[in-house]
Amino acid sequence: MSARKLAVNLLLQRENTDGYLNLMLDHALESSELDLRDKRFCSAICYGVLERQLTLDHIIRKYSKKPPEKLDTAVLQILRVGLYQLIYMKQIPDTAAVSESVKLTKKFRKASASGFVNAVLRSFIRDDKEIDYPEDPVSKASVMYSVPEWLVKRLFSDLGEESAYEFLKDSFNASPLTIRRNPLAITVGELTSDLESRGIEKHELVPNAYILKNGGNIRNCKSFKNGGFHVQDIASQLCAAALGAKDDEIILDLCAAPGGKTFTIAENMNGTGMVYSFDLFEQRVGLIKKGAERLHLENVSAKQGDALVYNKELPKADRVLCDVPCSGIGVIRRKPEIRYKSEEEISSLPDLQWGILQNAAKYVKTGGVLIYSTCTILKEENEEIAEKFLLNYPDFKPEPLLPELHDELSGSMKTLLPSFFGSDGFFMAKFRRVK
């Protein structure tokens, strides 16, 4: 099977099942007979088409008598794949992009659409491949950055237009591969020596954080197998640092899977005390257990638990982290499917988040710390929840996040954008129980 045909197959499969492309792609490429170059080509097309879907459909709408939603699904994906090559893959000749797209119609038994596909792609080429953007700023941004108009409006309102444009532009960039050194298992010298060929660089802000310029399959690294590091975005590392866990303390991580923050917290405690780590789904609890075992962290106890339900068997904690389920808007450069969530899909999240935060507060001992965090950048899920908490829980007061690391983190709550520290979009708020 050719790389293009496999790409169309995977895009069809993802649209029909609403699954995650990365999982489908990994499985399909592993079992395919494509060489490395074609595997990379297939991956680039799949992720690129998904990222730019609204832009591509806007172009199709101009050149097709039928709107995209009325087209045969296979023909629609073939058009998207063809247009993506014409616009974003400069190394592919226009003639090849068109001819291979026409061939795909026959491979998918859609030969009757070959003339239509050919006409749409060639008409776009004749117009110098110019995209006719809408004049309205919201509609234009929606087409240009391939996100729904409701999200553009929210970002404009919550961030301001300049920061919103900056975030949307960044959403097409590759995410940095950031790791966290396990100081209990490996020295700086051992880590940098093992990962030298992968372009390891120390992060300028966060202790024990490193960026890999040439990541590849890191699971094959000696230092990974020996528990020397785990993969963790810099925002999550900052969140764990803001929690401020000390030796011999009791910590609760209520929505922990796959466990990155739990691991960093346990390491910050030098293997002492105990981190009680929970997730709603038993299968995901297994990920925490497996990670803690690889990292040699014996001060982690991972169990199934519902963050909305108070567990009277748990001890009062020195510090509690609730990194709640959210819309995930902050990580759209990692998970392009998130771009196309509807406003209705996320409308119930604030109630869920509020419920988890209320329950989390019950576990915090007097003098203890509570962190509320998300991987979204929408105020409705972030500042509005944190401010509501302070209004309704006078026993808690705002606490500075990490003023010792950076002025940006001197307040008690912060929305992190990629432009700050190269992190994912993220939010955290810190509270201390005063009585």
C-alpha positions in Angstrom: 0.0 0.0 0.0 1.3 3.4 -0.9 2.0 6.1 1.7 -0.8 8.3 0.3 -3.4 5.5 0.3 -2.5 4.6 3.8 -2.9 8.2 4.8 -6.4 8.4 3.3 -7.3 5.1 5.0 -6.2 6.4 8.4 -8.0 9.7 8.0 -11.2 7.9 7.0 -10.8 5.6 10.0 -10.3 8.4 12.4 -13.3 10.3 11.1 -15.5 7.2 11.2 -14.4 6.2 14.8 -13.6 9.6 16.3 -10.4 8.0 17.7 -6.9 9.5 18.2 -4.9 9.6 15.0 -1.5 9.0 16.8 -2.6 5.6 18.1 -4.0 4.6 14.7 -0.9 5.8 12.9 1.5 4.1 15.2 -0.3 0.8 14.8 -0.6 1.1 11.0 3.0 2.1 10.4 4.3 -0.6 12.6 2.5 -3.3 10.6 3.1 -1.7 7.2 5.9 -2.5 4.7 6.6 1.1 3.9 10.2 2.2 4.2 11.2 4.9 6.7 11.0 7.7 4.2 7.4 6.8 3.2 6.4 6.3 6.8 7.5 9.8 7.6 5.6 11.1 4.4 2.5 9.3 5.5 2.7 10.7 9.0 3.3 14.2 7.7 0.2 14.0 5.5 -2.0 12.5 8.2 -1.1 15.1 10.9 -1.0 18.0 8.4 -4.4 17.3 6.9 -6.0 16.9 10.3 -4.4 20.1 11.6 -5.4 22.1 8.5 -8.8 20.6 7.9 -11.0 23.7 8.1 -8.5 25.6 5.8 -8.7 22.8 3.3 -12.4 22.5 3.5 -12.7 26.3 2.9 -10.8 25.9 -0.3 -12.9 22.9 -1.4 -16.1 24.9 -0.7 -14.9 27.5 -3.3 -14.2 25.0 -6.1 -16.9 22.4 -5.6 -20.6 22.7 -6.3 -21.2 20.4 -3.3 -20.0 21.6 0.1 -17.5 19.3 1.8 -20.0 17.8 4.1 -22.1 16.5 1.1 -19.1 14.9 -0.6 -18.3 11.2 -0.5 -16.1 10.8 2.5 -13.3 9.0 0.6 -13.3 11.7 -2.2 -13.3 14.4 0.5 -10.2 12.9 2.1 -8.5 12.5 -1.2 -9.1 16.2 -2.0 -7.8 17.2 1.4 -4.6 15.2 0.9 -4.1 16.6 -2.5 -4.6 20.2 -1.4 -2.4 19.8 1.6 0.5 18.7 -0.7 -0.1 21.6 -3.0 0.0 24.2 -0.2 2.2 22.9 2.5 4.6 20.3 1.0 6.8 22.4 -1.2 9.0 19.4 -2.1 6.1 17.7 -4.0 5.6 18.9 -7.6 2.1 20.2 -8.3 1.8 17.7 -11.1 2.6 14.8 -8.8 0.1 16.0 -6.2 -2.7 16.1 -8.8 -1.9 12.9 -10.6 -1.5 10.9 -7.4 -4.8 12.2 -6.1 -6.5 11.2 -9.3 -5.0 7.7 -9.0 -6.3 7.5 -5.4 -9.9 7.8 -6.6 -9.4 4.6 -8.6 -7.7 2.8 -5.8 -10.7 3.6 -3.6 -13.1 2.6 -6.3 -14.3 6.2 -6.8 -13.1 6.4 -10.4 -16.3 8.4 -11.4 -14.9 11.2 -9.2 -11.5 11.3 -10.8 -12.5 14.2 -13.1 -13.9 16.2 -10.3 -10.8 15.8 -8.1 -8.6 16.7 -11.1 -10.7 19.8 -11.8 -10.8 21.1 -8.2 -7.0 20.7 -7.7 -6.1 22.2 -11.1 -8.5 25.2 -10.6 -6.7 25.9 -7.3 -3.4 25.8 -9.1 -4.6 28.1 -11.9 -5.5 30.6 -9.2 -1.9 30.6 -8.0 -2.9 28.5 -5.0 -4.2 31.7 -3.3 -6.6 31.1 -0.4 -9.6 33.5 -0.5 -9.9 34.3 3.3 -13.1 35.8 4.7 -13.0 39.5 5.6 -14.6 39.1 9.0 -11.7 38.8 11.6 -13.2 35.8 13.4 -14.0 33.9 10.3 -10.6 34.7 8.8 -8.8 33.4 11.9 -11.0 30.3 11.9 -10.0 29.5 8.3 -6.4 30.6 8.6 -5.7 28.6 11.8 -8.2 25.8 11.3 -10.1 26.2 14.5 -13.9 26.7 14.9 -15.2 30.2 15.2 -16.5 29.7 18.7 -13.0 29.0 19.9 -11.6 32.1 18.0 -14.1 34.3 19.8 -13.2 32.8 23.2 -9.5 33.2 22.6 -9.9 36.8 21.5 -12.0 37.5 24.6 -9.8 35.6 27.1 -6.3 36.4 25.8 -6.7 39.5 23.7 -6.3 39.4 19.9 -2.5 39.7 19.8 -1.9 36.8 22.3 -4.6 34.8 20.6 -3.0 35.1 17.2 0.3 34.2 18.7 -1.1 31.1 20.3 -2.9 30.0 17.2 0.2 30.5 15.1 2.3 28.4 17.5 -0.3 25.6 17.3 1.2 24.5 14.0 4.7 24.2 15.5 6.2 21.0 16.6 6.0 20.4 20.3 9.4 20.4 22.2 10.4 17.0 23.6 11.1 17.9 27.3 12.3 15.4 29.9 12.7 15.5 33.6 15.9 14.0 35.1 15.3 11.6 38.0 18.0 12.8 40.5 17.5 9.7 42.5 18.6 7.4 39.7 21.1 9.3 37.5 23.6 12.1 37.6 23.7 15.0 35.2 26.8 13.7 33.6 25.4 10.2 33.1 22.2 11.6 31.5 23.9 14.1 29.2 26.5 11.5 28.1 23.8 8.9 27.2 21.6 11.5 25.4 24.4 13.5 23.7 23.5 12.2 20.3 19.9 13.3 20.8 20.9 16.9 21.2 20.2 17.3 24.9 20.0 20.8 26.2 19.4 22.0 29.8 16.2 24.1 30.2 17.2 27.6 31.2 14.5 27.9 33.9 13.6 24.6 35.6 16.0 22.5 37.5 16.4 18.9 36.1 14.5 19.8 32.9 16.1 19.1 29.6 15.0 19.5 25.9 15.9 16.8 23.4 16.4 18.2 19.9 16.6 14.8 18.2 14.3 12.6 20.3 13.5 9.6 18.2 12.5 6.4 20.1 13.7 7.3 23.6 12.5 4.1 25.0 15.6 2.5 23.6 17.9 4.8 25.6 19.8 3.2 28.5 19.0 6.0 30.8 15.2 5.7 30.1 15.2 1.9 30.7 17.2 2.5 34.0 14.7 5.0 35.3 16.9 8.0 34.6 14.1 10.3 33.3 10.6 10.6 32.2 9.0 12.7 29.5 7.2 15.8 30.9 6.3 19.2 29.4 7.8 22.1 31.2 4.4 23.4 32.3 3.8 20.2 34.2 7.2 20.4 35.7 6.5 23.9 36.9 3.2 22.8 38.3 4.9 20.1 40.4 7.5 22.6 41.5 4.7 25.0 42.6 3.2 22.4 44.8 6.4 22.6 46.8 6.5 19.1 48.2 9.0 18.5 51.0 10.6 15.4 52.4 8.4 13.1 54.5 5.1 14.9 53.6 1.9 13.3 52.6 0.7 14.3 49.1 -2.5 13.6 47.2 -2.6 13.7 43.3 -6.3 13.2 42.6 -6.3 13.0 38.7 -2.9 11.6 38.2 -2.7 9.4 35.1 -0.4 8.9 33.3 1.6 10.0 36.3 4.2 12.6 35.2 3.4 15.0 38.0 3.3 12.3 40.6 6.7 11.1 39.5 8.2 14.6 39.7 6.6 15.3 43.1 8.0 11.9 44.5 11.5 12.8 43.2 11.3 16.3 44.7 10.7 14.5 48.1 13.9 12.5 47.6 12.0 9.2 47.8 10.6 10.0 51.3 7.0 10.5 52.5 4.2 9.3 50.3 2.4 10.4 47.2 -1.1 8.9 47.0 -1.9 8.9 43.3 -5.4 8.3 41.8 -7.2 8.0 38.6 -10.8 7.1 37.8 -9.9 4.3 35.4 -8.0 1.2 36.6 -6.3 0.7 33.3 -4.7 4.2 33.6 -3.7 3.5 37.2 -1.6 0.7 35.7 0.4 3.4 33.8 1.2 5.2 37.0 2.3 1.9 38.7 4.5 1.0 35.7 6.1 4.4 35.5 6.8 4.6 39.3 8.4 1.1 39.1 10.7 2.0 36.2 11.7 5.2 38.0 12.4 3.3 41.3 9.9 5.4 43.2 8.8 3.5 46.3 7.0 6.5 47.8 4.2 6.3 45.3 0.9 4.5 46.0 -1.3 4.4 42.9 -4.9 3.3 43.2 -8.3 3.7 41.4 -10.4 6.5 42.8 -13.0 9.0 41.9 -11.9 12.6 42.4 -15.5 13.7 42.9 -16.0 11.4 45.9 -14.5 12.0 49.3 -12.5 9.0 50.6 -12.5 9.1 54.4 -9.8 6.4 54.5 -7.2 8.8 53.2 -5.1 10.9 55.6 -5.2 14.6 55.7 -2.5 15.8 53.3 0.2 18.4 53.4 -0.4 19.2 49.8 -3.1 18.3 47.2 -2.9 18.5 43.5 -6.0 18.4 41.3 -5.0 18.5 37.7 -8.6 18.3 36.5 -10.1 17.0 33.2 -10.4 19.9 30.8 -11.0 20.9 27.2 -7.3 20.5 26.4 -7.1 23.6 24.3 -3.5 24.2 25.6 -2.2 21.1 23.9 -3.7 21.4 20.4 -0.2 21.3 18.8 0.2 17.8 20.3 -3.4 16.6 19.7 -4.9 18.2 16.6 -8.3 16.4 17.2 -8.8 18.9 20.1 -9.1 21.7 17.5 -12.5 20.5 16.4 -14.3 20.0 19.7 -17.7 21.7 19.8 -18.6 24.3 22.3 -21.3 21.9 23.6 -18.7 19.2 24.2 -16.9 21.3 26.8 -19.9 23.1 28.3 -20.3 20.7 31.2 -16.6 20.8 32.2 -16.7 23.7 34.6 -19.2 22.0 36.8 -17.0 18.8 36.9 -13.9 20.9 37.6 -15.6 22.8 40.4 -16.8 19.6 42.0 -13.3 18.1 42.0 -11.8 21.2 43.4 -14.4 21.3 46.2 -13.7 17.7 47.1 -9.9 18.2 46.9 -10.2 21.0 49.5 -11.5 18.5 52.1 -8.2 16.6 52.1 -5.9 19.6 52.9 -4.7 20.0 56.5 -4.5 23.4 58.1 -1.4 25.1 56.7 -1.4 22.9 53.7 -1.3 23.7 50.0 -3.8 23.1 47.2 -3.0 23.4 43.5 -5.7 23.6 40.8 -4.4 23.1 37.3 -5.6 22.4 33.7 -4.0 22.0 30.3 -6.4 24.6 28.8 -6.2 28.4 28.5 -9.9 29.2 28.7 -10.9 31.5 31.6 -14.2 29.6 32.1 -12.2 26.5 33.2 -9.4 28.4 34.8 -9.5 31.8 36.5 -13.3 31.7 36.9 -13.1 28.4 38.8 -10.2 29.6 41.0 -11.9 33.0 41.8 -15.1 31.2 42.6 -13.1 28.9 45.0 -11.6 31.9 46.9 -15.1 33.5 47.2 -16.6 30.4 48.6 -13.8 29.0 50.8 -12.5 31.7 53.2 -10.3 29.1 54.9 -8.1 29.2 51.9 -6.0 32.2 50.7 -4.0 32.7 47.5 -0.4 31.7 47.6 2.5 32.8 45.2 3.3 30.1 42.7 7.1 30.3 42.0 8.4 33.8 42.4 11.9 32.4 43.0 12.0 31.0 39.4 10.5 33.9 37.4 8.6 37.1 37.8 5.8 35.7 35.6 5.1 33.2 38.3 4.9 35.6 41.3 1.1 35.6 41.4 -1.2 33.0 42.8 -2.6 32.0 39.5 -1.2 32.0 36.0 -2.1 31.0 32.4 1.0 29.8 30.7 1.3 30.2 26.9 4.0 28.7 24.6 5.5 32.1 24.2 6.5 32.3 27.8 8.7 29.2 28.4 8.1 27.1 25.4 5.6 25.0 27.3 2.1 23.8 26.4 -0.8 26.1 27.2 -1.5 25.5 30.9 -3.1 27.0 34.0 -2.3 26.7 37.7 -3.6 28.3 40.8 -2.2 27.9 44.3 -4.0 28.2 47.6 -3.0 27.7 51.2 -5.4 26.6 54.0 -5.0 29.1 56.8 -7.5 27.6 59.2 
